[in-house]
Amino acid sequence: MPKMPRTVRLNFRLSDEGKRHIQKQAQQAGLTASAYVRRELLGAARQAEASAGPLDQVLDQLRQTGEQVAAMAAMARRTGRPQETEELRRVLGRLSRVMDRFRSAVHE
C-alpha cells in the first residue's frame, strides 16, 4: 500500500504522566511519539473493524434463528397446536432479548 501523505494535524491534551508513558513506549518501540500514537490508534481501529465482522455474523445467525422460530410458531398456530405455539412464542421472546443485549454490548 502506498504511503499516504499526512496533511492533517490532530492535537489533544494529556497529563505529564500520560506524555511520559507515551514517550517511554515509543522509545521502547523505536518510534517517535507521533508514530507510536498513530500506530496504536490506527491499529486499535483496525482491530475493532476486524472483530465487528464475526460479531455481525453471530447477530445475523441469531436473527435467522428468530425468523425460523417465528415461522414454526406460525405453523403451530395454523395447525391448531396451542401449547407449541405458546412455547415457541416464549422461545422467540427469549431470543429477542438475547439479540437486544448482544446489540447493546456490541455498540458500547
C-alpha positions in Angstrom: 0.0 0.0 0.0 1.5 3.4 -0.9 2.3 5.8 1.8 -0.4 8.4 2.2 0.8 12.0 2.8 0.0 13.2 6.3 -1.6 16.6 5.9 -4.0 16.7 8.9 -2.8 17.7 12.4 -4.6 16.3 15.4 -4.0 17.9 18.8 -5.1 16.6 22.2 -4.3 17.2 25.8 -3.0 14.7 28.4 -1.3 14.7 31.7 2.5 14.9 32.2 2.3 11.2 33.3 0.5 10.3 30.1 3.0 12.1 28.0 5.9 10.3 29.8 4.1 7.0 29.3 3.7 7.6 25.5 7.4 8.7 25.2 8.6 5.7 27.1 6.5 3.2 25.0 7.6 5.0 21.8 11.2 4.8 22.7 10.9 1.1 23.5 9.3 0.5 20.1 12.0 2.6 18.3 9.4 5.1 17.2 8.7 8.8 17.6 5.9 9.6 20.0 3.8 10.7 17.0 4.5 7.4 15.1 3.8 5.4 18.2 0.4 7.1 18.8 -0.6 6.7 15.2 0.4 3.0 15.2 -1.6 2.4 18.4 -4.7 4.3 17.5 -4.9 3.1 13.9 -4.1 -0.5 15.0 -6.9 -0.4 17.6 -9.3 0.9 15.0 -8.4 -1.9 12.5 -8.8 -4.5 15.3 -12.2 -3.1 16.1 -13.3 -3.3 12.5 -12.0 -6.8 12.2 -13.7 -8.0 15.3 -17.0 -6.5 14.2 -17.2 -8.9 11.3 -17.6 -12.1 13.4 -19.9 -10.3 15.8 -22.1 -9.2 13.0 -22.2 -12.8 11.7 -23.4 -14.1 15.1 -26.1 -11.4 15.2 -27.2 -12.4 11.7 -27.4 -16.1 12.8 -29.4 -15.1 15.8 -31.8 -13.1 13.6 -32.2 -16.1 11.2 -32.9 -18.4 14.1 -35.5 -16.0 15.4 -37.1 -16.0 11.9 -37.2 -19.8 11.9 -38.8 -19.9 15.4 -41.4 -17.3 14.3 -42.2 -19.5 11.2 -42.5 -22.6 13.4 -44.9 -20.6 15.7 -47.0 -19.6 12.7 -47.2 -23.2 11.6 -48.2 -24.4 15.0 -51.0 -21.7 15.1 -52.2 -22.8 11.7 -52.3 -26.5 12.7 -54.0 -25.8 16.0 -51.3 -26.7 18.4 -51.7 -24.0 21.2 -49.1 -25.5 23.6 -46.4 -25.5 20.9 -47.4 -22.0 19.8 -47.1 -20.6 23.3 -43.7 -22.4 23.9 -42.3 -21.1 20.6 -43.6 -17.6 21.4 -41.6 -17.8 24.7 -38.5 -19.0 22.9 -38.8 -16.2 20.4 -39.1 -13.7 23.2 -36.0 -15.0 24.9 -34.1 -15.0 21.6 -35.2 -11.4 21.0 -34.0 -10.4 24.5 -30.6 -12.1 23.8 -30.3 -10.2 20.5 -31.1 -6.9 22.2 -28.4 -7.5 24.9 -26.0 -8.6 22.2 -26.6 -5.4 20.1 -26.1 -3.3 23.2 -22.9 -5.0 24.1 -21.5 -4.7 20.6 -22.3 -1.0 20.3 -20.9 0.1 23.7 
